[in-house]
Amino acid sequence: MLKFALVVLVVAACVYFVIRALEKRGGTGGGGRPEPRRPLGPDDDPDFLWGLNKKFRQEHPRKPGDEPPTTPSAPS
């Protein structure tokens, strides 16, 4: 019975060290799912917003006497 326990212990130790060595090298192939990348919307891109604003101003020119658009004030 002692031989059997010793063999199980040696095999377990060998498996542990082999798996640890593979993980250190990065050769396990990834056990978990990779996290999906969050999609970046165009509203995060300042160049896109600038172009959108430019296009809007070309399509909707301001007339003399028009007041500039106001932005809502933040609640206090």
DADAHU-V846117 format. One record per residue. N is the residue number from 0. RES is the residue in one letter. OMEGA is omega in degrees with one decimal (* if undefined). Layout:
BEGIN
{{N | RES | OMEGA} {N | RES | OMEGA}}
END
This chain:
BEGIN
{{0 | M | 179.8} {1 | L | 178.1} {2 | K | -179.0} {3 | F | 179.1} {4 | A | 179.2} {5 | L | 178.5} {6 | V | 179.0} {7 | V | 179.6} {8 | L | 179.6} {9 | V | 179.1} {10 | V | 179.4} {11 | A | 178.7} {12 | A | 179.0} {13 | C | 179.1} {14 | V | 179.5} {15 | Y | -177.4} {16 | F | 177.9} {17 | V | 179.9} {18 | I | 179.4} {19 | R | 178.9} {20 | A | 179.0} {21 | L | 179.2} {22 | E | 179.9} {23 | K | 177.8} {24 | R | -177.1} {25 | G | -176.3} {26 | G | -178.3} {27 | T | 178.4} {28 | G | 177.0} {29 | G | -179.4} {30 | G | -177.7} {31 | G | 177.7} {32 | R | 175.1} {33 | P | 180.0} {34 | E | 179.9} {35 | P | 178.3} {36 | R | 178.3} {37 | R | -179.2} {38 | P | 177.9} {39 | L | 179.4} {40 | G | 179.6} {41 | P | -179.5} {42 | D | 175.9} {43 | D | -174.2} {44 | D | -178.4} {45 | P | 178.5} {46 | D | 178.0} {47 | F | -179.2} {48 | L | 178.2} {49 | W | 179.1} {50 | G | 178.8} {51 | L | 178.6} {52 | N | 179.3} {53 | K | 180.0} {54 | K | 179.9} {55 | F | -178.8} {56 | R | 176.7} {57 | Q | -178.8} {58 | E | -177.3} {59 | H | -178.7} {60 | P | 178.3} {61 | R | 178.6} {62 | K | 177.1} {63 | P | 179.7} {64 | G | 176.7} {65 | D | 176.9} {66 | E | 178.6} {67 | P | 179.8} {68 | P | 179.9} {69 | T | 176.3} {70 | T | 179.7} {71 | P | 179.6} {72 | S | -179.4} {73 | A | 178.3} {74 | P | -179.0} {75 | S | *}}
END
